[in-house]
């Protein structure tokens, strides 16, 4: 028999298992040196499953013979082994561990759905069967209702005291399993994956109030690499108005983007106010390069390239001539052709691009300066170049010293911090993976990651969801069918705080007409609302009377999968 078959049997025995995953700081005085930088400490709270050191998760080894950066939990000896290259007593070591409970005592698999995992004891401390309820509200796009439940636990043995007081259950994961009949993997199903919202504690009873993992989307977005906020500690010459403000991230293409001055000087000068940060993450930038072929031969107003993918009208390009720097061109693209021989049109350059020349477009695709009531289009490679900082994980641009003398018309006074700069920013290229291989590809239009479904998948992983918690098949199918390209900055404006993941994902859902929810297998998946097709009405000849035709259109028919 299986769970699906047993569920129709009204008289069958019904029980629950629960796996709790709280976390706690390791005792800084409890580490014992084994050798080199390898340490151990006793840990009798439960099965250690995740270990973080100063916020970074370490790799779980299969034995106590560790490499640098590994850790291991010996469940037989209740001991944690760690090697982080230094004394762990000087770091914040957080251990996430498992606790096992049931409505009936049982020795069963640590993972109830995997018969290969070791047997553990499920303490019979759940005093009543959980009741899972859903909110009544819903919306066409965004999120399906939140589910909530309670788990009531007996505390007559005072088991929970050292866990409640010494560990953190705040937003700790709890997995709930329901089994029917004999306890076998075939007869059990995971029915809830939630997080702890609050705890009610008494001498004899502990009640855990849970929300499903939709609640994790209430967290604010944070950059996946590097720091998330500007500070004068990291950037000593930071524009004061941006101290403590978010370092923004871009996906797709965003125009009218405000860069952040990290070379701030209130008194203008030829060598100040030159360095600007645009985005977090200095790797996989959305810059593109295109090689000039031997044929067709370029002209001074048309440059042929092997591929014009990622080159767009309005982009500032540097035609880096194979004939030498004296033959370089610095222009804005006025036209792009991708049919047959690819080319870009632009204002006349002094020397046509020779074979092997390279057309370069920065991830700062265009830069506009407003100064003294005049608009200046600055040229990539001539008036500004790319800037990257591998330490702080940021990228932007540098204005060339004395660039003011090279603009048309020339600028008669040095740049000051109150002049306005605006950019066209291309976000990072696609590095998203699903199950190992790449998930999606860069846009032929922009040369970087723009596909809404892939951006959504990336956000879910950035939030901390594992691929096992996401409906991979559903996302793969949508990636092939929903090709909408989006552009967004996080946060939307330079003066805004980071949005919550929920508001950010809801914006994407509204754009691609999608809804995110937890499916029957407790995986995050997406459904798309789209046209259901035209409505037909057939009229017979004997129905056609002058001024007598009447038909009601129900506009609810224009969407499906609501």
Helices and strands as residue ranges (DSSP letters): H 3-6, E 14-25, E 32-35, E 38-42, E 47-53, E 56-57, E 59-60, E 70-74, E 79-83, G 88-90, E 93-102, E 106-109, E 119-122, E 133-134, E 142-143, E 147-154, H 161-166, E 168-180, G 185-187, E 188-201, E 205-212, G 213-218, G 240-242, E 249-251, E 253-257, E 260-261, E 275-280, E 288-291, E 302-304, E 316-320, G 325-327, E 329-337, E 343-346, E 358-361, E 364-371, E 374-378, E 384-389, E 394-399, G 403-406, E 420-426, E 433-434, E 437-438, H 452-463, G 467-469, H 472-481, E 488-490, H 501-512, E 514-518, E 524-528, G 541-543, G 555-558
